[in-house]
Amino acid sequence: MILTRHGIECRKVHSSGDTIVIKLGPYYVAAVYWSPNEDVSGPLLDLEAAIRIEPRGRWIVGGDLNVGLTPIVSTSTLGWKKRQRSETAQVVIESLDLIIRNNYSPTSYHLGRDTTNDYTCTLNGEIEN
């Protein structure tokens, strides 16, 4: 989900599967959801297609990816299925030159342990607190 303040001008520029992109000032903002119960290949293609809209643009990509990405998850205790998804996602994220901007705090609590499933990434830009 992408929320903007009333009166801020934005427009939808892309929507595919559970990926939506808006143009907000000089930024492209993408909200992404990757179901933990589905193959990650389709959603990764949706993200690649979105970024192809303007690969030199300033991007903020955020979402519930349900994968473990390094360096946030440097030693994985995830089951094989999730590790495989994570490795596939890692390759695509790196090939798109996305930079993971998470701090090292867990983003959720699941099955008795802290996990990081939610990520914020940028391309050609910075974000600040």
N, C-alpha and C positions, 0 to 999 in steps of 0.2 A: 504494500500500500504506500502511496505517496500522498502526503498532505502538504498543502501550501496555505499560506495565510490569505484570507479574503482580500482581493484587490491586487494580488501579485499575478502578473500575466504569465501564463504557461500554456503549452499546447501538447497534445499527444502526438508523437511522431512514429510510434511503433508499438505493436501489440502482437504477441505470438505465444501461444500456450500460456504459461504462467509468468511471462516476462512482459513488462510494460515499460515504455520509455516516454518521458516528457522532456520538452525543451524548456528550460527555466533560466532565463537570462542567457549568460554565456555557457551554461552547463547543460549536458544531457544527463538526466537522472533516471536510472533504471532500477525498478523493483523486481526482484526475482524470487521465485519459490521453486525448490527442487524437492519433490516428494521422496521421502526415504524408502518408499515401497515401489518405486519405478526406476527403470534404467535411466542413468543420468545423461546418456548420449543425446537424446532429443532436446532436453532443456539447454544443454551446452551449445547445440546448433542454434537454438533460439537466441542465446546470448551473443554468439558470434555474428548472427545476422543483424542483430540490433547495433552492435558496434561498427559493423560495415557501413551503417548509415553515414557516419562521419568519424572515421578512424583517427583523424587528427584533432577531433573535438576534445573538449574538456569533459570528462566523464566521472560520475559518481555512481557506483553500482552497489546496491545493498540488498541483502535478503537472507532468507532462511534456506541455506544451501544443503543442510543435512550431510555435510562431508567434513573431514578433518584436513585442513590445509596447513602446510608448514609456512612459516616458522611457528605459527600459533600452536599446532599439535606436532611437536618435534619427535616425540616418542609415542607411537600409537599403540593403544591397548584395544583398539577396535577390532571387531570380528572381521573375517576375510571379506565378506560382501561389502562392508562399509569401507574397508581399506582399498579395495579395488575401485570403488566409486571415487574415493578421495584421490587416488593416484591418477585416474582419468581426468578428474576436474583440475588437478594441479597442473597437468600438462597443458590443458587448454588455457587456464588462467595465465600461465607463464607465456604461452604463445601469443596471447592478446596484449601482453605487456601490462597487465593489471597489477597494481601494487596493493597488497593487503594492508589496511590501515587499522586493524583491530589492535587494542592493547592486549595484554595477556590475561585479562579477566574472563572467566567462563561466561557464556551467554545464556546457559540454561542448566537445569538440574534434572537429570533423567536416570531412572533405575538406581538411585542411591549414590550417584556421583555427579560432579560438575562436568559439563561438556561445553564445547564451542561448536555450534552449528550455524551461527549467524555471523555474517561477515559484511564489512564495508571495504570496498576497493575503489581505487581511482585510476584514471588514465589521463595523462597530460595535465595534471593539476594536483593541488594540495587541498587538504581540509584541515581546519583548526578547531579546537574546542571552544 
